[in-house]
Amino acid sequence: MAEDIIEDDIIEDDNIQETSEIKTERYNTIVDQGQDLIRIDKFLDDHIPGISRNKIQEAAKAGCIIVNGKPVKSNYRVHPGDEVKVLLPGEHEEFKLIPEDISLDIVYEDDDVIVVNKKAGMVVHPAHGNLTGTLVNALAFHLGDKSQFDKNDTRPGLVHRIDKNTSGLLVIAKNERSKVHLAKQFFDHTVNRRYHALVWGDIEEPTGTIIGNIARSPKDRLMMCVYPPDSGIGKHAVTHYRVLERFGYVTLVECKLETGRTHQIRVHFTSQNHPLFNDEIYGGNRILRGTTFSKYKKFIENCFTIMPRHALHAKTLEFIHPRTGKLMSFDSDIAPDMQEVIEKWRIYAAAGRTWMEEGEE
């Protein structure tokens, strides 16, 4: 069992919120030699301020209470010298959560989970500068009195995120039990997530893996940087990809995340000189491949106008249902703006690019 359930930091500026597992708290202690033999739920209730017995029991059911490297049940009796670790959803900065009647594309919903196809441009949760109009505001309205979460929690049910300008699938827990169970799946990397991305350049290999630690840029807090795996800087990150279509100057790829770091797909492909198409933070909003002909320039500018955001869509999502134990699989259509740009590139590539260059020097 790894020591951290978190794979990324909570960042208050939503511009740096790429497909990240929500930060959770980790408790780690060695039981005193004079400790009496008591149930671990009672022990943790006495030692962790502000935690409820219900939350402790749900953590135990989800295998998130670890003693000497192994999950234990809530009735386990602690022994002197035991190493106790607890993985729990973290506490977050308090804001007053305002329910808002905002339309949601709900793909699936039951008593435990909701799967939403998030539109591009929607912030996932309230934070400084984005206190309203978020996915969580919409969820608060949708759930109403059915929500089992604290009304002041600005991230109720969130176990992962995608960036404001990334479209696609998210799973949200509807109760504490589901949240703990899903959070552990993300921690264990057993959730299957696949993204479609349009990147600059013609990627040579049909499949590949990008490995590189990710950390915040020392020069710009809105950006992340990639460092060598053995550098000791940043957090380990792995992105697998395969080429879906080649359009000459851009390539459509499918990405499978093994980890979920901030801006992982965007910064990993930037490190390979293939930034995402129209990614303003990482330079993809400039003409990085192609000709100098004015028709081609107008073509690119038109694509940027149609899709005024980076070309990334969270297409598929698979996880184990926290109550039934069944595999849940979901697939979403690529967002209309991104699909329109892909079609334009498809036509451009099929024409052999010559129509863009006719009559120009």
N, C-alpha and C positions, 0 to 999 in steps of 0.2 A: 504494500500500500504506500503510495507516494505521500509525502508529508503535506502537500498543499492541494486543496481542492480548487483553488483559484488558478486561472490561467491568465488573468490579466487584471490591470488596475481599473478601478472606477475612475473615469475621466469626466470632469464636469462640463467640458466643452464638447458638444456633440459632434463637432467636426473631426474628432479623433475617437471614433466609436466603432471601428470595424469588427464585426463578427467575434465578439469577445465573451468568454464565460464570465458571468457576474461574480464579482469578488465575494468571497465568503470568509467567515472567521474560522480560525483554527486554534483549538485549545490543546495544550501539550503540557503534561505535568508528570512528575514522578511521585508516587504515593509515599508518604512519610513512613518511616520504620515503625512508628508507634500507632499507626492507623488501625482502628477496629475493622473487623470483617463485616462490612455493610454492603447493601446493594449499590451497584454503580449509579443507578438513577438518583438515589439518595445522596451519594457521594458528590455527584456533579451538581445537584441542586444546592448543596452546601458550599461548593467551591467556585461556581460560575455565577457572578452577579447578574441579576436580571433575566435569567433564563427560566422558562416554565418547565414543569415536569412533563407536560405533553410534548413539548419540543424535544426534550431528551429522549422520550420513548419513541417518537417518530424517527429520530436519528438512529436509534438502536435498530429499529425495524428495517431501516434502509442500509444497514451495515456501515454506518458512519461513526460508530463508537469503536475505537480500536484499542485493544489492550495487548501490549507486547507483540504488536504486529498483526493481530488477528481480530476480526469483528466479534463483538460479544453482544448478548442480549441484555435487556434492561435489568434482569434479575441476577446478573453476574455479581459475585461478591469480590470486592477489591481486596488485594493483598499488599502488604508492605513491599515496596520496591517495584510495583507494577508501573509500567509506562503507559499512560492513558492519553489518547489523542481523540479529539472530537471535531468532526467536520460539520459546520452548520452554515446556513445562509447568513450572510453578514447583515449588520445593522447599517443603515444609511442616513445621511444627513436629512433632517426633517424639513419638509415643505408641506403646506396644506394642499392636499390633492383635490383638484376640482373636477368632478365628473362632467364630461362634455359629450353632447350628442353628435358624435363624429362617425361617419360611415366606416365600417370595417368589412373587409373581405374575409369572412370566417370560413375556412376550408373544412374544419371539423370541430365539434365541441361535445363534451359529455360532462359528467359531474366532477371530473378530475383535471382535465386539460382542455386547452383551446389551441388550435393551430390557425394562425392568421397569415394571409398573404399580404405583407406590408407594401404599400405603394411607396415609390421613391419620393423623397421630400418630407416624409413624416419622421420626426424624431421619436425614438423609442420611449424615453422616459423623461420626466421633468428634471431640469437642472438649471443652473444660472443662465439666464438668457432665453430659456425655453421652458417656461413654467406651465404653458397651456398648449393645446393643439397636438399633444403627443399621443402615441399609441396607448400609454397607460391611462391618460385622461379619458380616452375613448373606452377602454376596458372598464374603468371605474363606473362609467355610465351604463355600459352594457350589463355588467354584473349586478349593479345596484345593491340591494340588501343581501344578495346571494353570496357576496364575497366574504371569505373567512379571514381576510387579511386586515391588518391594521389600516384604518382609513388615512393615517398620516404617513404610511409607507409609500414613497414615490416610485418604488420598483416592485410592487406586489406581484409575485408569481414569476418574475423574470429569472431565467437560468442561463440565458445567453442573449446577445444583442446583434444587430447588424446596423451599419452606419445609416445616418439620415438619408443619404442619397443612394443607398443600395436598396433594391427592391427584393421581395421574395419572402420565403417561409420562416416563421418563428413559432416555437411552441411555448405556451405560457401555462404555468401550474395554477390550479384554482384553489388549492389548499396547501397547508404546510407539509402534509405527508407527500404529496406529489412533488412539491418543490424540492424537498430533500432527496427524494428518489431520482428525479431528473438531474439535479445538480451533480449527484454522484456519477451518473452516466456520462455527463460531460467531462467530469474529472477523470474517469476511466477511459476516455476516448472511444466509447462504444457507440456514440451517436454518429450516424452516417450523414454527412452534409456534403452536397455537391453544388457548385456554383458554375454559372456560365459567365465568361468574361471575354470582352473584345479588347485585344491588346495591340499595341503598335508593333510592326515588324513581322517578318515571316519566321516563325519558330522552326528551326531545322528538324529537331527530333520529334517523332510522332507522339512520344510519351516521355515523361521525365519527372524528377523530384527535385524540389528546391529546398535546401536545408540551410538555415542561417538564423542566428540569434537575432531577436528584435528588441530594440530599446528606443526610448524617446530620443529624438535628435537634440544634441546639446546646443544647437543654434536656433531651432524653431520648435516650440512646444506643440505645434499643430502637426508636426511630422514625426515619423518613426524612421529608424535607420536599421540596416542589416549589418551584423558583425559575424566574423567567423565562429563556427560552433565551439572551438576550443579557446575563444578569446576571454571567456569569463565575464563578458559584458552582455547584458540583456537576458532574454528568456528563449529557451530552445523552441524552434518553430519548424514545422515540416509541411510543405504543400506538394501534393501529387497532382500532375496535370496530364491531359491528353488533348491532342489537336482534334477539333471537330471539323473545321473548315478553314481553308486558306483563301485569302482574298488579295494576295500580293503584298500590299503595304500594311495590312492588318491581319490578325489571326483570331479566330473564335476558338476558345479553349474551354474545357471542362476542368474544374479544380476540385479536388477532394482534400478536405482539411484533416490533417492528423492532429493538429493542435489548433487553438483558437486565440491567436494573439491580436492585439490592436493593429488594424490596417494590414493584416498578414498577407492577403492576396495582393493587395496594391503595392506594398513595399517589396515583397518578394519578387514580383515581376519587374518592378523598377530596377531592382538590383541586377537583373539579367538584361537590362537595356530594352525592356519591353513594357513600358508603363501602360496602364489601362487607358483606353481611348477616352479623351476628354476628362481626364483626372486632373483637376486644377491644382491640387496640392503637390502632386508628383510630376508635374510638367506634361501630362498627357493632353492638355488643352492647347497644344501647339502642333503644327504640322511637322512630325518627326520623321516621316518616310514619304517618299513620293517625289513628284516633279515640281518644277517652279511655274508650270503653266497656270494661267489665270483661271481656266475652267476647272482645273483640279482644286485650286484654292477655294473657289466658290462652292465646289462639291463638299469639301471638308467643312467649310463654314456653315453650310446648310445642315450637315449632319450634327454639328454642335448645337445649332438652333433647335433642331428636332429633339435632341436628347441633351439638355443642358446640365449634365451630370456625368459621373464616371460610369462606364459600361460594365456593371456588375449586377448579377441577379442570383439570389439564393434559390436554386431551382428545386432541389429534392431534399427531403428530410426523413430520416428513419430513427426511431427510438423504441424502447420497450415501454409499454404502457405501465404506469406505476401501480395500478391496481390489478389488472388482468394478467400481466406478464406477457401479453401478446406483442408481436412486432407490428408497429404502426408505420406505414410507408405513405409518403405524400409527394406529389409532383405538381409543379405549377408552370403555367405558360410564362415565357419570358415577357416582361413588361412591354406594353405596346410601343413606347418610345424607343426602347432598345431594339425591339424586333424590327421596327421600321428602318432604323439605321443599318441593321444587318442585311435587310432586303436590298437597300441601296448599294451596299458593298457587293452583294451577290450579283446584282445587275452590272455593276462596274467591272467586276472580275470576269464575268461571262463575256463582256464586250471586248475583252483583251486590252482595256485601258485606252485603245486608240481613239475612241470618240472624245475623250477628254483632251486629246493633244492635237486634234486636227486643226489646221489653219494657224498654228502658233509656232513661233520660233523656239 
